[in-house]
Amino acid sequence: MRRLWDKGVPMNEAVLRFTVGDDHVLDDRLVEYDIRASIAHARMLSKQGYLTAAQFTALERALLEIGASHATGEWNVTLEEEDCHTAIENRLVEKLDDLGGRVHLGRSRNDQVLVALRLYLIDRVAEICGLAGQVAEALDSLAQRQGAKPLPGYTHMQRAMPSSVALWAGGFATEVRDSGQGVAASRRRLSVNPLGSAAGYGTPGLKLDREQTTEELGFDKVHDPVTAPQLSRGKAEADLAFQCTLLLQDLGRLAADLCLYNSQEFGFVRLPAAFTTGSSIMPQKRNPDVFELVRGHSGQAQGDLMAVLATTAKMTSGYHRDLQLIKAPLFRVLDRTEACCQVMVAALPAVEFDEEVCAMAVQGPIQATEEAYRLVVETGVSFREAYRTVAARLADEESRPT
């Protein structure tokens, strides 16, 4: 095994483990994207005359075989290989000898990792947007099934005005869709092609066609000048992490409501038994663990976002090894978002509001604002006068002995 930068000097094992960290594990996600980018790069090299047609065909076939064997679990990136780029090139050289090393002409691991990461993130954006849409649809369906049921609306954790399941679910559906649109908007920074910028200063003496790889890989445009891609590191990642955090906050507030409404003190909602757990000591308990975890993930996502932002804070220009530390918190927030969306899509269809309990909760003083409006409409008094009239009546009723 030979690393891409290897110059034949043995590497200290402690240094290897420290510098690689979890990168070899995280990079298993990027293998298929590095394969795609490598094929596009090789095709461009062939068109520019740096590879023959036969050499490109052999490289493409070998790269596809390597990608297929990874997809079926025949191999994974190892600690000794450091990352997916070394793992793929080593297997390419095993298959094609010297030809396997020719694919690296005109690129560096710096642009190589960035192009694979951006392709991966573009796919994750599409997945998360789709899941956000499914959560919103599940809320729409809940509103259609149970929307007529009354529900108290709260401000300052106090009953404020009558609401309904339709208004409650509809509000969350609207905001989840809005957050999904925010996630989709993060694609703008991702869809610029860094391939060919190499280590951040281009490829002097080579004639590369970056427009060709941009078109083949589905990017919107070339990332120019060549110094810009490394300066952009962390921006698209933080943007996506931020948008995912906002989506998770929507889900966290939704989950918090369901936990509260499910409590015996409220009793507004019955949660599906399949999405609750029992107590090891109290036989009567059913716990809303799923929804508590969604609430918790929404808070921890903020930590992931800050970890992404902190990595590049006050970093000088050019590539730095600590940029690799962005991957772990970024992947965590993506995984959190996807998992929380999936469990909400599964759980919401079985959520049931108790109409009788909810109806009792919208009786009495909670009708005060509507009563004030009625006085304005029926008598023509100002709202402020109607407000004082209703407030005085309520105060009188509260002062009477029971």
N, C-alpha and C positions, 0 to 999 in steps of 0.2 A: 504493500500500500504506500502510495506517495501522494502527499498533499500538494495542491496546485502551486504553493509558494515554496515547497521544500527545496532546500539546497544541500541536503545530505547530512546535515548536522543533527544528531539525536536531540529529541525534545524532552525536557524534564516532564515526568508524568504529572506532577502537581501543577505545573504551568499549563499543560494540556487540559487538564480537568477544569482549571480555573478559567482559562480563556474561552474554552468551548461552552462551558456551562450546560444549559439545556438546549443549545442550538441544534445539536444533531437530532434530538427528539422533535423539536418544533419544525425542523426542515422537512420532515416526512410529509408535511402538508404541501410543501412547495415543489416536490419532485415533478409532478405532472406539468406544472407551469414552467419549470426550468427546461423540461423536455420540449415543450412547445416553443419557447423562446430560442432554444438551441437549434431547432430545425429551421425556424425562420431566419436566424442568423446565418446558418450554413447555406440556406438557399440564396440569401443575399450575397454571400461570399462567392458562390458559384456564378451568379449572374455578373459579378464584378471581375470574374476571371481568376480568383484566388483558389478556387477548387474546380476540378473538371466535373462534367455532368455525372460521370461514373462515380467519382468520389462523393459527390453530394448524395447520390442514390444510396450508396453503401452507408453513409453516415445517417441518413434519414431512417433507413431500415433498422440499423442498430439502435438508434435512439428510441424508436417506437418499441422495439423488443425490450429494451431496458425499462421503459415506462410501464409496459404491460406486466413485466415480471414483478415490478414494485407494487402495482395495483393488486396483484393476486397474493401479495404477502411473501414473495420468495426472498426478498431482501429488505433491509431497512438501513437508514443512515447510521453509521456507528460513531462512537466517540472519537476513534482514531481518524476517521475521515473528516471530522469537524462539521461538515455541512453537505447539503445535497449536491452542490456543484462539484466538489471533489469526488463524491460517491459516484456521480453519473460519469464524469470524465474518466475515472479509473476503470469503470466497467466498459466504457467505450474503447479505451486503449487495449483492454484485455481482448476485446473482439476484433479490433482493427489495427492493432499495433500503432505505428507512427501516425497513421491517418486519424486516429482518435484524438490526437493532440492538436490537429489542425483547426478544429472547430473554435478554439479559443482565440484565434487571430482577430484582433480588432475589438476585443472586449476585456473587461477586468471582472473580478468577483464583485467589485463595487457596483457596476451597472447590471451585472448578472443577477445579484440578489434583489436589486431594486425592481427590475422588470418582472421577475418571478413573483415578488411580493405584490406588486400592483395588479398583475393578472389574477392572482389569488383573491385579493381584496375586492376586485370588481365582481367576481363571482359571489363572494360573501355578501356584498351589498345587495345583489339581486335576490339572494336567498332570504335575507332579513326583511327586505321590502315585501316580499311575498308573504312571509310569516306575519308581518305587521298587518297586512291586508286581511289575512285569515282571522286574526284576533278581532279586528274591527267588524268583520262579517259575523263572527260569533256573538259579538255584542249587539249587532243589528238584529240577529235572530232572537236573542234574549228579549230585546225590546218588543219585537213583534209578538212573541209568545205571551209575555207577561207585562207588557207596557202599560196596560190600564190599571195595574195594581198601584195603590197610593204608596207614597214613601215620604217620610219627613226629610226636608232639606235642612242642612246644618250650616251655621256660621259660628265660629268660636267654640265649636263642639257643643253648641246648644241648638235645640230645635228652633228653626227660624221661620220657614214657610213650607206649606205643602208642596211636595214634588211628586214624582212618579217614577216607576221603574223605567219607563220610556225615556224620561229626561235624564235619569242617572246613567243608564247604559248608553244613550245617545251622546251625552257629553264625552264619555270616555272613548267611544268609537271615533268621534271627530278628532280628538287629540291624538289617539293612536295613529290615525291616518296622517295627521299632520307630522307626527314624528317620523313616520315611514317616508314621507316626502323629504324630510330633512336628511335621512339616511341616503336616499336616492341622490340628493344634491351633492353629497360628498364624493360622488363619482367624478366630478369635474377635475379635482386635483389628482385623481388616480389615473385618469385616461390620457396621460402624456407619456410618450415613449422615451425612456432614458437609455435604451440600448444603443451603443455606439459612442456614448459619452465616456466609456471606459473608466479609468480611475478618477475622472473628473476634469480631464484636460484634453479629451479627444484622442485621435489616433493619427498623429502627424505622419505623412508619407503614404497613408492608405486612402483609397477612394471608396468609402462606404456609402451605401444608399440607405439612409435612415428612414426615408419615406417608404421604402419597400417594406421594411420590417414593421413600421407603424401600421400600414394597411393590412398586412397579413395577420398581425396580432390583434387588430381591432381597436387600437388606440385612436383617439381623436386627432392627435397631432404629435409632432416631434417635440421633445423637451429641449429647448435651446435657450441660451448657449450651453456648451458642454459643462460649464462650471455650475449651472443651475441645479441639476438633479441632486447633487450631494447637499447643496444648501436647502433643498426642499425637504430633506429627510425629516420626518416627524410631523410635518404640517398636515399632509393628507391623513396620516395615521391618527393624529390628534383630532382632526375634524370628524373622522368616522367614529372614533371613540366617544367624542362629545355627543354626536347625534344618537348613538346607541345608548348613551347614558340618559339622554332625555326620553327616549322610548322606554327604557327601563324604569324611569321615574313615573311615567304614566302607568305602567304595569304594577309598580310598587304601591302607588296610591289606590289603584283598583283592588289589589290584594289586601291592603290595609283596611279598606272599607268592608271587604268580605269577612275578614277576621273579626272586625268589630260587630258587624251585623249578625254574625253567627254566634256571638257570645250569648249566654243565657240572659244577661241583663238587657240585651236588645231583642234577640230572637226574630229578627226580620227575615233571616235567610237560613235555609237548610243547605249545607254543602253535601256534595255527592260522597257517599261512604267510601267509594273507591279512591277518593282523593284526600281522605283523612286517615289518621293513624290512631292507635290506642295507647293507653297508659300501661306501664309495666306494674303499677301498684294500685291504680284506681280503676275498678272494673267499669265504671259508668262513663269514662272519658272517651271522647273522639276529638282528636286534635287537628287543627287546620295547618299541619306542617307544610304542605305544598305552598300555601299562600304566604305563610310566614317566611319561607325560603325565598320566594319571589320578592317579597319586601326587603329581605336582607341583601339579595343580589343587587337590587337597585341602589342600595347604599354603597356596597363594595365597588360597584362600577366607577364611582367617583374616585376611589383610590387608584384604580387602573388608569383612568384618564390622567390623573395627576402624575403618575409614574411615566406615562408617555411624554407629557409636557416637560417634566423635569429633566429628562434625558438630554434634550438639546438646549436647555437653558444655558445661555452664555457660552455655547460651544463655538469655537472658531470655525472658519470655512474649511471645506475639504472633508474627506472621509475620516472617521474616527471609529475605533473598534467598539466603543461603548454604544454606538448606534444599534448594535445587535440587541441591546437590552430593551429596545422598544417592542420586540416581537412578543415576549411573554405576556406583558400586561395587555397589549393589543389583542392577542389571540384570546386571552381570558375574557375580555369584555365582549368580544364577538360570540364566544361560546355561551356566556351568561345570557346574552340577548336572545340567541337562538333557542336555548333551552327554556327560558321563561316564556317566550312566545308559544313554543310548542305545548307546554303544559297548560297554559291558559286556553289555547284552542281546544285542548282535550277536555278541560274541566268545565268551561262556561256552559256548554249545552245542558249540563246536569244540575246547574244551580237553580234552586227553587225558592222564590220569595213567598213568605206566609202572608197572604192577603189580609187575614183577620187581624193578626198582630200589627201589621203595618197600618191598617185602617184605624185602629185604636190610637196609634201614635200621631195621627194627623187631626185629632180632635182637640178642642179647647183653645188655649191662647195662641197656638200656632196659626190660627185663622185671623189673627189681629190685623195684619197688613191688608188682607183682602177686605176685612170689615171697614177699615179706613177708606180704601178705594171706593167701596160701595156707598159710604156716606158722601164722598165727593160727587159721585155720579148722581145719586138720588136727591141730594139737598143743595148741591152747588157750592158748598163751603170749600175753603182752601184745604189742600192736603194737610198743611201744618195744623189747622184747627181740628180736622178730623183725627189726626194723629193724637192730639192732646185729649180729645174726647174719649177715644178708645183706651188710651193709657190710663185715664182717670177711672174709667169703668173697671178695668182690670185691677187697678190698685185697690179700689173699693171692695171688689170681690175677694181679694187676697186678705184684706184686713178683717173680714167677717169671721166670727168664731165658727168653727166647724162642729 
